[in-house]
Amino acid sequence: MFYFALISSVGGLLLMCFERWHPVTLENVSLLLGVGVTATLAQLAMTRAYKVGRKLTAANLSYLTVCVSCLLGALVWGDILTMDSLLAMGLIMISGMLAGRR
């Protein structure tokens, strides 16, 4: 968990160097806190799932986060899903089902 947070922080800092900085305001601080808290809880849950659960099932479900985030982007923010993204999501789901059959 520590190394994930460390690498994510350093990587995020490096990526921020190439973008325009936006100040933290009262309007966006709740969003930032929400993202931070939910990301921490999700990482703790995934770490526990790999520790006590079936590892192959946990891995397959973690790959589904790509599909869920794409669908949420389309539903909540109006992102457009291209045929390539739909095919990629289908490939992720099919490979997870095939890997889970073992």
Secondary structure, DSSP 8 states (H G I E B T S, - for coil): -HHHHHHHHHHHHHHHTTS------TTTHHHHHHHHHHHHHHHHHHHHHHHHS-HHHHHHHHHHHHHHHHHHHHHHH-----HHHHHHHHHHHHHHHHHHT-
